[in-house]
Amino acid sequence: MRLTDLLHPHLDDVTSVVDATSGGLRLDPYLHLPPGVGLTRHEQPVGEGELMLLCYGPDLALHGAEADCLAALERMRPGGRGLIVFGHPGTDLPYHRLLDALVAHRCQVLHAASLGYTHLHSGAVFACTEELLPPHDWFGRPLPADGFATALRIADEYVLADFVSRSQRARLIDLERAAEDTARALESAREDGLAERLAAALRDKDQLSAALRRARERTGVLEARVAMLEGSTSLRIGKALVSAARSPKRGAARLPGELYGLWRQRKAKGRPSGTPVPAPAPEPRTDDRFHLSHRALSVAPRDRLVITGVLTDRTAQDFAADAVVSRVLPHDGRLLVERTDPDVFLVQLSACAAHDGPWSLTGTALAPDLDRRLAELISRARGLGRTAVLWRDGPASSAPGLSQLPWDTVLDGDTGTALCRLDPVTDGRDRLRDVFLQDSTRVRLARLAALTGGPDPLAERRVAVLAAPRDATDVARLVAQALGQLHRPAEVVVADPAGLALDELTAASVAVHAGPPTAPWVADWTDLTEDRPDTLLLDLLCAQEFSGADAVGHTPAADDYAFVPALRPLLVRRSLLDSGVPPESWSRAGHRLFAVRGKEPS
């Protein structure tokens, strides 16, 4: 939730917002106050028609001190309201430090909610009152007023919520501790694996150096033998005879002279030192260096998850859209694990429990040779510092032997659904959105990448928004549309970000900068007067992931989920924009254009 969404429902009859924060954080760019409500700062009591703005968090320089917050509460008078924002995460909110002060100054908390900012995690609206006010429901709407019923509701909910929160806090602490232990174990395994890989590389280097020395020595011996043979009289006589046999007319006439010359040279070898000997013809020198004639090599950052393992045909095909997949066979598994250097060695249970395939019946005790080979591959992968993962997408009882192997991590659940396998007509737009957000193959791979430290496949869903706000109204619309998207953009590109109040975007982890976009996808929001539903980017990305198109947009004929020769682009691949090809030539240049319906309900 944005701060303005929490604040605005409580601005009825409020004409002035009093800034009582003491830290260095400026909250006015987050408020977007409506006309008629001004922002002031004074030290007077806050009463009817005023709302006090407070901030409290762990960073004293940014959020302010606890003592300043408590002192500001003393200025509250009946009829006044307040909004306090917290820099603490919701699970660690130290509300007990403020509870006594709120009660002492007759302040009742009306609504609390989480905030989607990096340094502001939650907020609460309160009012100073002489009588019990009706609380608000989960949507921020006031409940019917009834003093005794309201008190009972608050008391009952307090006891029950405290009971549930205690158990959830304990579970959260256990999960955090387990996550820390797993991270330490994984880091230790990686360090050990790197040390082992370095030692193996040094051993390989020594072996290659020794082999190179032996090869050079052998080459020297062979060269000496070749030189001796080439200089031998027998070889030269044989060459003369062969030459004469090939050309009897001319060679037979020269043969006696050549044989006499060889006899003279052979006799000259026995002359004493100092006797002049005709200089032999110069021989071509041989370079003793080794040269690499050809080598196919690609040097680039690894930006895709590399998976090697045992997978079904369908899973390998779906994973290959977002990762580099190498399927091992029983006879070449060790070689692939060593040569591909994967981020993860992955074994899918359904690929082992199937009744067909190269790894069929593995883990069922019916194929002990396959069990042994798989155990060797896991040991080798772990020895190289790679993470061995069992993806248990079926009942463990179908291959019980797999659970006995030394896995680093076990994932339970299916491998997700590729959007291209859905039918937009049958499944509907809501089903596409749910799969995209929660159950797609890319989401499953992102979970695997987080466990192994590999590249995140969800980075391919990052969107850059191109905007050109001219005034405060445009800025407010840009911030509202960007942060209101169900799939929030990763960056906003403007010509001069320094002169615009875009702090709320930065606080919501949306990068704001000038220059070319860096995200894989670009959306043109230059016209900020256009109404954009909160599902716009979500639907565009759903259509792109379904089709694999290079550009997605609308057509005048309102085509829906169809490839078209021309469209109004709303989401374009950044590489296509960088190519400089004009939009009217995209289709002729071989780029795929996919249309979605122009208007969708918010």
RAUR-V188853 format. One record per helix or strand of 3 or more residues. SS is the DSSP state (H for helix, E for strand). FROM is the first residue (numbers start at 1). TO is the last residue. If there is no record, write none. Layout:
# RAUR-V188853
ss->SS from->FROM to->TO
ss->SS from->FROM to->TO
This chain:
# RAUR-V188853
ss->H from->3 to->8
ss->E from->16 to->19
ss->H from->28 to->31
ss->E from->38 to->40
ss->E from->50 to->56
ss->H from->60 to->63
ss->H from->66 to->73
ss->E from->81 to->86
ss->H from->90 to->92
ss->H from->96 to->104
ss->E from->107 to->114
ss->E from->122 to->128
ss->H from->147 to->231
ss->H from->233 to->246
ss->H from->248 to->268
ss->E from->305 to->310
ss->H from->313 to->319
ss->E from->323 to->327
ss->H from->333 to->340
ss->E from->344 to->348
ss->H from->349 to->353
ss->H from->368 to->383
ss->E from->387 to->392
ss->H from->396 to->404
ss->E from->409 to->412
ss->H from->419 to->421
ss->H from->424 to->439
ss->H from->441 to->452
ss->H from->457 to->461
ss->E from->463 to->466
ss->H from->472 to->484
ss->E from->491 to->493
ss->H from->497 to->499
ss->H from->503 to->507
ss->E from->511 to->513
ss->E from->521 to->524
ss->H from->536 to->547
ss->E from->551 to->554
ss->E from->568 to->573
ss->H from->574 to->578
ss->H from->583 to->585
ss->E from->593 to->595
